[in-house]
Amino acid sequence: MSKAIYTGGYTTENSEEIVVFIIGMRINKYIAIHKWLPVFLAMPRMIKELYTQKDSLGFISMESYFGLKTTAMIQYWNSTEELHAYARKNNHLTAWRNFNKKVANNDAVGVYHETYQIKKGEYEAIYRNMPHYGLGKALTHIPITPKTNSSRKRLASNS
C-alpha cells in the first residue's frame, strides 16, 4: 500500500515546542552477528511500544533509515521529560540493560543518540509532492501560502 502524495507545497505550523531525537546503531564487525543482531532486534519491540502507547508516552512520530553499516531513526517527542521518562522504563530500559551487560565494551556494535529541544518558532519545513513525512507527519500538515512561501517567512510566521 502506498502513501498518498500531497501535490504542491506544504509546511507545518511552528507554534509548538518539539523534541527531535535521533537514535541508531552502527555495525562495526559484520562477522560478530551474535553481538549486533540482538541490538538490532531490540528496536522493533520499542517502536511497537511507542506507537501503541504514543498518547501516554509523549511520542509523536518517527522516520527510519538503513545504510550498509548504520541505522538511524528520527523521532519526534512532545518534551524531553517524556523522552527521558520512556528511557527509564518499558522496553527501552530492558534493551539498554542488555546492551550494557553484553556488548557495552565490545567494538562489534555501536549505538548513538542526539537530542534537540526546539522552541516554537525556531523550525521550519517544506514538502513538495510528498506523503506526510518528518515534521509534516508529526505536526499539522498545511498548504504553503504567500505568507509561508519562503524559509524566512515560515520561521517568522510564529516567532
WONOR-V462374 format. One record per pair of residues at least 6 apart in sequence whose ideal C-beta (glycine too) atoms are under 8 Angstrom apart, sorted by the first residue. I is the first residue (numbers start at 1). J is the second residue. If there is no record, write none. Layout:
BEGIN
i->I j->J
i->I j->J
END
This chain:
BEGIN
i->3 j->131
i->3 j->132
i->4 j->131
i->4 j->132
i->5 j->129
i->5 j->130
i->5 j->131
i->6 j->127
i->6 j->129
i->6 j->130
i->6 j->131
i->6 j->132
i->6 j->141
i->7 j->129
i->8 j->128
i->8 j->129
i->8 j->143
i->8 j->144
i->9 j->126
i->9 j->127
i->9 j->128
i->9 j->143
i->9 j->144
i->9 j->149
i->10 j->126
i->10 j->127
i->10 j->128
i->10 j->130
i->10 j->136
i->10 j->141
i->10 j->142
i->10 j->143
i->10 j->144
i->11 j->124
i->11 j->125
i->11 j->126
i->11 j->127
i->11 j->136
i->11 j->142
i->11 j->143
i->11 j->144
i->11 j->148
i->11 j->154
i->12 j->124
i->12 j->125
i->12 j->135
i->12 j->136
i->12 j->138
i->12 j->139
i->12 j->140
i->12 j->141
i->12 j->142
i->13 j->139
i->13 j->140
i->13 j->142
i->13 j->157
i->13 j->158
i->14 j->120
i->14 j->121
i->14 j->122
i->14 j->123
i->14 j->124
i->14 j->154
i->14 j->155
i->14 j->157
i->14 j->158
i->14 j->159
i->15 j->120
i->15 j->121
i->15 j->158
i->16 j->120
i->16 j->139
i->17 j->79
i->17 j->117
i->17 j->118
i->17 j->119
i->17 j->120
i->18 j->60
i->18 j->76
i->18 j->77
i->18 j->78
i->18 j->118
i->18 j->123
i->18 j->135
i->18 j->138
i->18 j->139
i->19 j->76
i->19 j->77
i->19 j->78
i->19 j->79
i->19 j->80
i->19 j->83
i->19 j->115
i->19 j->116
i->19 j->117
i->19 j->118
i->20 j->74
i->20 j->75
i->20 j->76
i->20 j->77
i->20 j->115
i->20 j->116
i->20 j->118
i->21 j->74
i->21 j->75
i->21 j->76
i->21 j->77
i->21 j->83
i->21 j->113
i->21 j->114
i->21 j->115
i->21 j->116
i->22 j->72
i->22 j->73
i->22 j->74
i->22 j->75
i->22 j->112
i->22 j->113
i->22 j->114
i->22 j->115
i->22 j->116
i->23 j->72
i->23 j->73
i->23 j->75
i->23 j->111
i->23 j->112
i->23 j->113
i->23 j->114
i->24 j->65
i->24 j->70
i->24 j->71
i->24 j->72
i->24 j->73
i->24 j->111
i->24 j->112
i->24 j->113
i->25 j->36
i->25 j->39
i->25 j->40
i->25 j->43
i->25 j->70
i->25 j->71
i->25 j->109
i->25 j->110
i->25 j->111
i->25 j->112
i->26 j->69
i->26 j->70
i->26 j->71
i->26 j->109
i->26 j->110
i->26 j->111
i->26 j->112
i->27 j->36
i->27 j->69
i->27 j->70
i->27 j->108
i->27 j->109
i->28 j->36
i->28 j->69
i->28 j->107
i->28 j->108
i->28 j->109
i->28 j->110
i->29 j->35
i->29 j->36
i->29 j->107
i->29 j->108
i->29 j->109
i->32 j->106
i->32 j->108
i->32 j->109
i->35 j->102
i->35 j->103
i->35 j->106
i->35 j->108
i->35 j->109
i->36 j->103
i->36 j->108
i->36 j->109
i->38 j->98
i->38 j->102
i->38 j->103
i->39 j->95
i->39 j->99
i->39 j->103
i->39 j->109
i->39 j->111
i->40 j->71
i->42 j->91
i->42 j->94
i->42 j->95
i->42 j->98
i->42 j->99
i->43 j->71
i->43 j->73
i->43 j->95
i->45 j->91
i->45 j->95
i->46 j->90
i->46 j->91
i->46 j->92
i->46 j->95
i->47 j->62
i->49 j->90
i->49 j->91
i->50 j->57
i->50 j->59
i->50 j->62
i->50 j->75
i->50 j->86
i->51 j->59
i->53 j->59
i->54 j->60
i->57 j->82
i->57 j->85
i->57 j->86
i->58 j->77
i->58 j->78
i->58 j->79
i->58 j->81
i->58 j->82
i->58 j->83
i->58 j->85
i->58 j->86
i->59 j->75
i->59 j->76
i->59 j->77
i->59 j->78
i->59 j->82
i->59 j->86
i->60 j->75
i->60 j->76
i->60 j->77
i->60 j->78
i->60 j->138
i->60 j->139
i->61 j->75
i->61 j->76
i->61 j->137
i->61 j->138
i->62 j->73
i->62 j->74
i->62 j->75
i->62 j->76
i->63 j->73
i->63 j->74
i->63 j->133
i->63 j->134
i->63 j->137
i->64 j->71
i->64 j->72
i->64 j->73
i->65 j->71
i->65 j->72
i->65 j->73
i->65 j->74
i->74 j->134
i->76 j->135
i->76 j->138
i->76 j->139
i->77 j->83
i->80 j->115
i->80 j->117
i->83 j->115
i->86 j->92
i->87 j->93
i->87 j->96
i->99 j->111
i->103 j->109
i->120 j->158
i->120 j->159
i->121 j->155
i->121 j->156
i->121 j->157
i->121 j->158
i->121 j->159
i->122 j->155
i->122 j->159
i->123 j->135
i->123 j->155
i->124 j->151
i->124 j->154
i->124 j->155
i->125 j->134
i->125 j->135
i->125 j->136
i->125 j->154
i->126 j->144
i->126 j->151
i->126 j->154
i->127 j->133
i->127 j->134
i->127 j->136
i->127 j->141
i->130 j->136
i->132 j->141
i->142 j->148
i->147 j->153
i->147 j->157
i->148 j->154
i->148 j->157
END
